[in-house]
Amino acid sequence: MTDERPAPAPGLRERKKRRTRDALLRAALLLFVAQGYERTTVDEITEAVDVSQRTFFRYFANKEEVAFAAQDLVESHFLAALRSRPPSEGPLAALRGAVRVAWDTVEEALSDVVPVDLYMRTYRLIESTPALLAVHLRRSTELEEQIARLLAEREGLDVDADPRPRVAVAAFSGVMRVTGRLWGQGEDASVDAIRDMTEAYLDQIGPALAADWR
């Protein structure tokens, strides 16, 4: 018989550790968006939370890791949304549906860790900071491989023998990069703005790949 009892709630020590990590994350992101990523020091982050440098490095390896911590949550949320898409959906339809669900529920994904508006400002910061953008592109390549393997699993394909999952993800990721850049340059920094732009651009993948544009 399967044990369906809920997992025990984290103890006091674990809750305190989580609160400290979340406080460091929020303080770091607030400083990054206020004065810039490169101008912010670890000392300033720890001073804002009133903890030691040693405490910071207990939770984060460096500034780069803390800068992408909220992004990690959002990407995991997207992958979970993709895994839950109906099996009847084609690959691109599943990707589009997962994107919409991920943006519609991004506040739930971030929960009590960071406010959504702070995450969105951090996302814009990443797009406009060369050092962070380079890391973002590297991380995107790793995420693309995860998505391609997930799509291949959905379709019952060998991702190393059939190029279609990686081709589909390449097209999808290209749209995500374009919309992220355009949204970052626009005046509307809301979740609705990037969600609507992403959906509109994803809808154009098919027409854009047509043989004749005339």
Secondary structure, DSSP 8 states (H G I E B T S, - for coil): -----------HHHHHHHHHHHHHHHHHHHHHHHH-TTT--HHHHHHHHT--HHHHHHH-SSHHHHHTHHHHHHHHHHHHHHHTS-TTS-HHHHHHHHHHHHHHTHHHHHTTTS-HHHHHHHHHHHHH-HHHHHHHHHHHHHHHHHHHHHHHHHHT--TTT-SHHHHHHHHHHHHHHHHHHHHHHSS--SHHHHHHHHHHHHTTHHHHTSS---
